[in-house]
Amino acid sequence: MKFDIIGDIHGCYEELLELIALLGYEESQGIYRHPEGRQMSFVGDAMDRGPYSLEVLRLLFRMQDAELLNYSPGNHCNKLYRFFKGNPVHVNNGLETTLEEWRALPKTEQRHFRARYIEFYSRLPLYQKLSLDLVVAHAGIREDMLGRPPSNGIASFVLYGDTNGKFHADGRPVRRDWAKSYNGFPWIVYGHTPTEEPYLINRTANIDTGCVFGGALTAYRFPEKTLVSVPSRQPYQPDRFHRFT
């Protein structure tokens, strides 16, 4: 099986459709299929910050209904799930944009969308093991975590990255560069940390190129190990991009 793994979308629906078309997928009744049998995979964080989070999610719902969805949740996905479940969360860091869209729906549609999202999230794997040599996880995963029973530690790593408990001045958690010392066999494709160019090192690929911050929406084609991207239509925010050293 060949895959096109798509980075963090964050509500950038127009860019997503442009990238899907560029990758060669064809639409029929709201579902996108590739004539050569390729499948899309997503690193998570489909929503928040961008202008069309609900449209992105509706596309993913249709893919899930058609049993075509390969998606591992990110921290923004988890936060929206906790909100819809009635748990206390801070409505910030982009969640407010998704909730603004949701609250603009008629009440009946709000209830339906909330229930559908809870079902959507509940059916997602923590990470995707797509083949012996390909794993997709939102913020990455170490090889020794693969196949182990779920735990809070593994979930935290996959959703938030290799954090050390410290924070930057702007409130973002400090994350260790786990990929720099990765020496495992499977390729790990992930996102979460926006970079101006894909960060490729040691059989890992960070493909969050900050579309919602004015960068690009990027796909990593596997097993070809090639990159395809479309430019963002959002305002450029240079301070939101991480630079690995």
GITAGI-V363544 format. One record per helix or strand. SS is the DSSP state (helix for helix, strand for strand). FROM is the first residue (numbers start at 1). LEN is the number of residues. If there is no record, write none. Layout:
BEGIN
ss:SS from:FROM len:LEN
ss:SS from:FROM len:LEN
END
This chain:
BEGIN
ss:strand from:3 len:4
ss:helix from:13 len:10
ss:strand from:25 len:4
ss:strand from:31 len:4
ss:strand from:39 len:4
ss:helix from:53 len:13
ss:strand from:71 len:2
ss:helix from:75 len:10
ss:helix from:95 len:9
ss:helix from:107 len:16
ss:strand from:125 len:1
ss:strand from:128 len:4
ss:strand from:134 len:3
ss:helix from:143 len:3
ss:helix from:152 len:9
ss:strand from:163 len:5
ss:strand from:173 len:3
ss:helix from:178 len:4
ss:strand from:187 len:4
ss:strand from:199 len:3
ss:strand from:204 len:3
ss:helix from:211 len:3
ss:strand from:216 len:7
ss:strand from:226 len:6
ss:helix from:238 len:3
END
